[in-house]
Amino acid sequence: MLLTTLPFPATLPPLWRILAPALLAGALAGCVSDTIPISMDEPQRVELPGTMPMLEPGTALEREHQRLIHSFGGEYRAPRLQALLSEIANRLRLVSDRPNETYRVTILNSPSVNAFALPNGYVYVTRGLLALANDTAEAASVIAHEIAHVTGRHAMERAELESRSVLVSRVHQEVLANPGASRLMRDQSRVALANFSRQQEMDADELGVRAIAKAGYEAHGAVRFLVALDRTSRMRNSVDDPNATEKNDILATHPTTPERLEKAIAVARQFGAPGVGEANRMQWLQAINGIAYGEDVNQGLIRGNSFLHPRLRFTFDAPEGFTLENSPHAVLGVSPGGNEALRLDSSRGEPERSLTALLALNPIEGIAITDLNETTIGNLPGALGLARGPDWTFRVVLIRMGEIVFRFIFAAQNFSAEADQRFLAVARSFRELSEDEAKRLRGQRIGLVMARAGDRPEDLVVSHMANVAQGLERFYVLNGLTPDDMLVPGQHYKIITGG
């Protein structure tokens, strides 16, 4: 959660609509994402071959670049890792069909597992995704996949298809005065776009495998990384939903992992057996040694049902059973049944306005906040209000701490005095962290440890990852191992340190 310097928005989308996409976006993805389409409403500026990718201020590409950087926690600075990624991208460029293109790789400061590309050659990879790779071939497969999207003009083609779909739907609705046909066209367009996206992903997978092999990397590195993505997704699902299984939804934009694996294996075999080609394990491990893992301590930490922010120096406790998610814009929480939710955001407060006045000026999705009352939260000034909608009721609480105003929004479908007391208890748990408390909070990082003769995964987890949730399973996933694999004496393995 980052502090915004803007006032609170005049309106806020209903909380349950905010939480669903935010929590899904924070979940570990099961595959690498596709390219980001740019709006077709203005001319596109794509750099010519042979030039460095650039972003002119005010263009659609520049705005999308800024949005991505902001949405994923900013750029993550890791010079050694950055240099290696640039070297990999350059090798892939030289063997591509368009060797005069240049690509810029940006590391995003996010624990999510994802990658994107803009049409001008900007490639984005999260540090959460990079932590999964175990050698240069696996890392190269990610960049090659995104480069394939760029060279295949997938973002442009998708945007053009979306534009045509919208136009046809609008003609049916406005010109032919046939809303029913318009809805049918929209539904057909959604299916067409989904099928188009899945085909794009399969094409990018195949082109990516061929590219890394041509660049001298091991083709089967792409297969190993797809397995790592699948296992990471399943590990996350086992926590969120023990019965979760991958479903081939007709509207899913990516093919299922087994489908991708089958295709990747078939293409990789054309270039030889596993082990043929470069897969420099130690070079990659040394490059990612010390990078942040999981949450960024500067953006706040989730510990059980508590949220702690050492930089802004505050903490609060969510209701028991709530799932918390920290995003760049807010802390989000949802109850097990999904009928209650919370959001905490903040801004530089307007010191000349009272907290009740700020509440009144910020309705929730056009719903006026009533029952305004001044209060005290611990030793901090606060204000309470209610926004009653047709289906949901919102308890809103403002707390002023120095120059910052924090805003809790609690939502309940079946609002009651009991639910309100539960919400107010969360607000009253909000307190300022002492300087010593803030200093003691540390984030987690990727570390390396060398296995000795006789070491088992369980031994390394007990010695180095005793406080890490799902420690043994995370060790397996991070190192591309299964419970049947034996550790190799003298070989280095990734561990999670700190926390």
Disulfide bonds with the S-S distance in Angstrom:
none
